[in-house]
Amino acid sequence: MALGSIVIGASAGGALMCLVLFATYFMVRTPDGRFAAVAGLALAGGLATAALVTGKLARPLGAPMRRIMAGVIAVAGATFVGFLTTVADMIAGKAGLAVLGALCIGAIVWAKRLVAPASR
């Protein structure tokens, strides 16, 4: 349960970052330009998404401290995906961001089995 919610939260945040950076790929990239603000907001939104999704999915864990720790771990995972967006962009450009986003969505689909109750 906890592992599934962490993976889904981190992957949801990572997918959001990939989607925003993919959509704004051809913006002018200067340190003081609009792209820097968009990239910063994508990172903040991805981290917030990771924390909120994990907090929601981890409710069955019971104690608030367990949910908070799951959220913190998911934020760390989303941060790692955020770093990987730079690598994906440098290696394969827009296609790299699309592949990384698809991997995040695939991780969500895979981890959903860990969170969903077993059907009989």
N, C-alpha and C positions, 0 to 999 in steps of 0.2 A: 504494500500500500504506500509506504513512505517513498520507496525508490521510484515507483511509478509516478507519483505526484511530483517528485523532484525532476525527473526526466521530462515530463510533460511541461512543467513550468519553465525550465531552462530552454527547452526547444521552442516553446511558444515565444519567449522573449527573443531568442535568436532568429526565428523565422520573421518576426516583426522587423528586426534590424535589417535583415537581408532584403525584405520587401521594400522598405523605404529607400535603402541605398540602391537597389536595382531600379526603382522608379525614378530616382534623381541622378542616375549615372552620368548623364551628359551635361550636368550643370558645370559651370566654371569652378574649378577647384583652387581657390586662393585661401590663405589662412584667415583673412578678414572678410571673406565673402559669405554669401548666403549658404553655400554648401557646408561650411564649417558649422553654422547654426543648425542646419538640417541634420547633419551627422551627430551632433551633440544631442539633439532632441530624439533622434532615433535610438541612441544609446540609452538615454534616460527612460524613454518609453519602453524599450526592451527589458530593462532591469525592473521597472515597475510592473510590467506584465508578468515577468517571471515570479516576482514575489506574490502578486495577487492571485495568479492562477494556482500556484502551489499552496497558498494559504487556503484557498477554497477547496481544493482537492484533498488536502490533508486534514480536513475537519474530523474524519473518523479516528484520527490518532488520539483524540481526547485532549490531553493537556496542552494549553496554549504554548508552553515552552517547546514542545515537540513540533508544533506547527511553525513556530518562529524559526527554529533551527532548520527545518526543511526548506523554508523560504530563503534563508541565508545561503544554504547550499545551492539552491536553484539560481539565485542571483549570481553566485560565483560561476556556475555553469554558463549562464547567459553572458557573463563578462568574457569567458573564454571564447564563446562563439563570436562575440564582438571583435576579439583580437583576430579570430580566423577570417573575418570578413576582409580585413586588410590583406591577408595572405591570398585569399581567393581572388581579390581584386587585382593584386599584383601579378599573379600567375596566369589567370584566365580571363580577367576583365569581367564584363557583364555576365558571361556564361558561368564564371566561377561563383558569382553571387547567386545565380539561379540554382546551381548544383548544391551549394551550401544550404540554401533555403529549402530545397527539395529533401536534403538529408535531415533537416530539422523536422519537416513535416512527416517524413518516414519514421523518425524517432517517436513522434507523438502517436502515430498509428500503432507502432510496436508497443509502446509503454501503456497504451490504453488497456491492453490485456491485463496488466498488473493492477490497474485501478478498478476496472469494471468487475462487478460481482460475477462469479461463475454461474453460467446458465445451466439448468438441468434438463 
